[in-house]
Amino acid sequence: MSSILLPLAEGAVSYRLPEAVPVPGLPERVAPARSRTVLAAAHVVADPARPNGPGLPAAVDWDTTLAFRHHLWSLGLGVADAMDTAQRGMGLDWPATRELIARSGAAARSVGGLLACGAGTDQLDPAKAHTPKEILAAYEEQLEVVEQSGAQVILMASRALAATATGPEDYAEVYGRLLAQAAQPVILHWLGTDFDAQLAGYWGSADLDEAAAHVLALIRDHADKVDGIKVSLLDADREIALRRALPDGVRLYTGDDFHYPELILGDEQGFSHALLGVFDPLARHAATALAALDRGDTDGYRAILEPTLPLARHLFAAPTRHYKTGVVLLAHLAGHQDHFAMVGGAQDHRELTHLSRLFVLALEAGALPDTELATARMRAVLAERGFRP
């Protein structure tokens, strides 16, 4: 059995590679799940031959980026694109985002893939204050781009609105106008401060119970225009309470990368659908587990997804906003892209000890199907960052 020397929190450790990797078995193409609607929030692949440092315009490898979306569709998953997993506001600028939405829309149409894309306000200058009218206009511009692509709209949480709003009435005004304009029901987006500290007080209150009451009132007032709400608060009990309070026909899409197996499975009072960044590296596990759930095999479902939780919780460990770095490393190690570079230079946002532990947990979860390839690439990543035992 071979081994690799890794820099871990306890020091340099010789890690013995597992002899067998428990990769879920699936046919090449999988039909979408019948019992749940599941979207994997997909990352973008940087072009390593062009500058992609902090503050620079994003240079994207479009062919590899779109090939990864086809990988997700082939497994029966939907794609949530132009979201925080794609580094919205964290390296992916609006011109690149606009192109991503258009390209992904065309790709989805070519295969009949489920696609939802984020519409936000990140074309606004973050160094300036903006009026509600300017924020609404920014949202409207992006709403039109998403609808023209043929994708479902996800109304992303807006840093500009969070900075400007003085109470729940401001959110009700902006969202009410947007929902009135939307051609089809949209997905709302509630991203907690673990993911983005600039979204503190979203929906008009820093008290999460009050915030939930405000967004519920908004949804009830516009239930015919709201398909669902994606919730990323990393608080399973709070998500369940909100899910149970939603009007009939409005879905809760879990964005909880810490508790997704139990939330998707649900209980006697309902279940969550899913819009998850963790299903980018765990797409095959998700597809296999959902197939088991469709068969009524809840034990099989649990046996596939629950062992992935240590990987997921490390991937999204604080500072949670840097989880994208781990997602892209795993895509590289799994063979989906041949380099570990990111727009905005975000490949440097996690320490080697974190990435090394991620490699171990990914192998043990079966998220890296080719151990030899993953190990060779991990050795190269370590050497590039100065770890040369």
Secondary structure as GFF3:
##gff-version 3
##sequence-region A 1 389
A	DSSP	beta_strand	3	8	.	.	.	ID=ss1
A	DSSP	beta_strand	11	16	.	.	.	ID=ss2
A	DSSP	beta_strand	38	41	.	.	.	ID=ss3
A	DSSP	alpha_helix	62	74	.	.	.	ID=ss4
A	DSSP	beta_strand	78	81	.	.	.	ID=ss5
A	DSSP	three_ten_helix	84	86	.	.	.	ID=ss6
A	DSSP	alpha_helix	94	111	.	.	.	ID=ss7
A	DSSP	beta_strand	115	119	.	.	.	ID=ss8
A	DSSP	alpha_helix	132	149	.	.	.	ID=ss9
A	DSSP	beta_strand	152	155	.	.	.	ID=ss10
A	DSSP	alpha_helix	159	164	.	.	.	ID=ss11
A	DSSP	alpha_helix	168	181	.	.	.	ID=ss12
A	DSSP	beta_strand	186	191	.	.	.	ID=ss13
A	DSSP	three_ten_helix	197	199	.	.	.	ID=ss14
A	DSSP	three_ten_helix	202	204	.	.	.	ID=ss15
A	DSSP	alpha_helix	208	221	.	.	.	ID=ss16
A	DSSP	three_ten_helix	223	225	.	.	.	ID=ss17
A	DSSP	beta_strand	226	232	.	.	.	ID=ss18
A	DSSP	alpha_helix	236	245	.	.	.	ID=ss19
A	DSSP	beta_strand	251	254	.	.	.	ID=ss20
A	DSSP	alpha_helix	260	265	.	.	.	ID=ss21
A	DSSP	beta_strand	273	276	.	.	.	ID=ss22
A	DSSP	alpha_helix	283	294	.	.	.	ID=ss23
A	DSSP	alpha_helix	298	305	.	.	.	ID=ss24
A	DSSP	three_ten_helix	306	308	.	.	.	ID=ss25
A	DSSP	alpha_helix	309	315	.	.	.	ID=ss26
A	DSSP	three_ten_helix	320	322	.	.	.	ID=ss27
A	DSSP	alpha_helix	323	333	.	.	.	ID=ss28
A	DSSP	three_ten_helix	343	348	.	.	.	ID=ss29
A	DSSP	alpha_helix	352	365	.	.	.	ID=ss30
A	DSSP	alpha_helix	371	384	.	.	.	ID=ss31
###
